[in-house]
Amino acid sequence: MAANGDNDLLEAARSGDHHALERLLARNRERVYRFGLKICGHPEDAEDVQQDTLLTMARTIRGFRGNASLSTWLYTIARSFCVKKRRRSKFAPRYQQSVEQDATAEILNLQHPGASPDDALLAGELRTRLEVAIRALQPHHREVLILRDVDGRSTTEVAAVVGISIAAVKSRLHRVRESIAQTLNVASTRHEGERRHAIADPRPGRLPAAEAH
């Protein structure tokens, strides 16, 4: 999460430079929000996590000793607020439905303009299923997958943020990746079967000519 130049701002902020602190907060504001959105699943919860995380950062910056990287520290703070949000979020009962709708809307904006209709349909279905599959994961599995495979954090940093061993991170990632791959393979196989059936006889409710009596 930290970018080049954050270290200088961090040192200045720890020394009481309010301007440096404001710049440091601004540089990490959007990243904290995106992380909260991925974990919590709703913009309003993500905004709360962003506000709470940056406020905590501002209040405790002088006590930060650099035992971990700035990004690890911020992710750890944000994750703790995400965990609290998961327990009491008013959006939790509608979670699966809202995720599926959001994923579908995103697909419509990301299809490659040069893709064939079949390719676009398959890509859209797979992307939708991927988004829904990730959101349907248990929270402790989803956060590991997002930190490692989506945000590109190292295994060591993921372990520090989540508070588990490196071996446990690797084990969770292995199980989650297998589950996601299986979901996508099933979707791809089903789509191919439907496409072949449509090519054999595009008229709904009719058998291919060779099988008709």
N, C-alpha and C positions, 0 to 999 in steps of 0.2 A: 504493500500500500504506500510505503514511503517512496518519494521520488528524490532524485538528486537535488541537493540543496536543503532538504528537510533537516539534515543534521545540524547545519549552521543555525537554522531557525529554531531548532529544538534547544540548542545550547543557549541561545539568546533568550528564549521564552523561559527557560528554567532559571535564568538570572533576573527575571522580572521585567523583561522587555515586552510590554503589552502589544506593541505593533507587530513584533515577531510572532507572538501568540495568535493574533488575529489572522496573520498570513498562513500560519500553520493550520489553523482551523479551516480556513477557506480552501486550502490545497487538498484537504482530506474530506471535506463535507460531502461531495458527490460520491466518493468511493464508499464512505460509510453508509450512505443511503442505499446504494445499489446492493451492498452486502445485506442490509436489513430487509430489502425487498425480496431478495432471493431466499432468505431463510424464513421470513415471516409470511411472505406471500400476498401482502396487501399494502398499498401505498400509505394508508393512514398509519398502520403499525410501523412501517419503515420510517416514516417521518418522526414518530415518537422515539424510535431507536436511535435515529440520527441525532435528534436533539439531546437525548439523555447521554449518549456517548460523547458528544462534543462538549457538553457541559461538564461531564466527569473529567474529561481530558483537561479542560481549562482549570478545573479546581485542583487537580492532582499533579499537574505537569512538573511542579518543582520537586515532587517526590519520585519522579521517574528516574531510575538510576541506570537505565540502559542494559539491564541484565538480559533483556530480549530486544528484538528490533522494534522500532516504532510501530510498524505494521502489525506485528504479533500482539503488541500491547493493545492497539486499537481494536483489532479483531476480537481479542479476548473480552474487552469491555463490551463491545457491540453484541457479542454472542450471549453474554450474561443477561442483557436486556431482552434479547430475542427469546431466550428461554422463559423469562417472566411473561413476555407477551403471549407465547404459545399457551400458557396456562389459563389466561383470562381473556384472550382476544374475542371480541364480539363477532369477528368474521369467521371464526373456526367452523361453525356449523355449515356455512355455505362454501367452505374452502374448495372442495373438489369441483363444484360447478363453476365457480368464478375462474379457477385456473384453466379449465378446459376452454372457456369462452375467450379468455385472454390469449391463450396459445393459438387458437384458431385465427384470431384477428392478426396476430403477429405473423402467421404463415402467409397470409394474403399480401403482406408487405415485403416478404423476403424471397418470394419465388424468383428464380433467375429468368430474365426476359427471353433468353434463347432456348429455354427448356420446352420440350414437347408437352402436349397436354397430359400424356401418360406419366412422363417424368415429373411434371409439376404436381400431379395428383399424388404420386407416390411420395415425393419429398414432403408435401404438405401433411400427408397422413403420418409419415414417420416422425416428422418434427412435432406434430401435435401429440403423438403418443409418447415421444421422448419427454416433452414438457410435463405431461400429465403423470408419466411414470416417476419422474423425479419428485414432483410435488406429493405423490402418494407414498413416497418412502417414509419410513420412520424418521423422526427429526434427527436422531443421532447418526443415522446413515446419510440423510440428505445433506447435513452440514459438512460432513467429511468429503462427500463427492463434490460439493460446490467449492469448498476451499481448495481441494487438490486439482480437480479436473476443469473446473470453470474459471476460478480465479488464478490458478497456476501456482498456488503456494507449495512450498516444499513439504515433504512428508514430516520433516522435523518441526516445521512451523505449524503444520496442522495439529500435530500431537500436542504442541505447547498451547495452542488456542483452545482445543477441545478438552485438554487435561487428561489425556490417555497416553499409553506408550506408543512408540513408533510401530511396534509389532501389531498392536491393536488397530492402528490406523490402516496398515497394510491389509489386515484381515478383513476389516469392514469394506475397504475399497474393492477387494477381490470379490466379495459376495455381491456388492451393489453393482459392480460392472457386469458381472455375469447375469444378474437379474435384468438389467437394462438391455443388454445384448439379446437376451431371450425375448424380451418384449418386442424389440425392433424386428427380430427375425420372424416372429409370428405375424406381425403386421405386414411385412414384406411378402411373406408366403401367401397370405390371404389375399392381398391385393393382386398378386400375379395370377392366382387362380380365378379371381373375378374377371380380370382383364382377358384371359384366354377364353372364358365362357362367353364374354361379350363379343369377342371377335368371331367365335364359332357361329353365333346367332345373335345379332344385336337387338332383335325384337324381344321385348320383355315377355316372359312367360312361354316362350317357344323353344322347342328342342332344335338342335342343329339338323339340317336337312337330311344328313345321312342316317339319322336315328329316327326320323319321322316315319309314321306308318299311314 
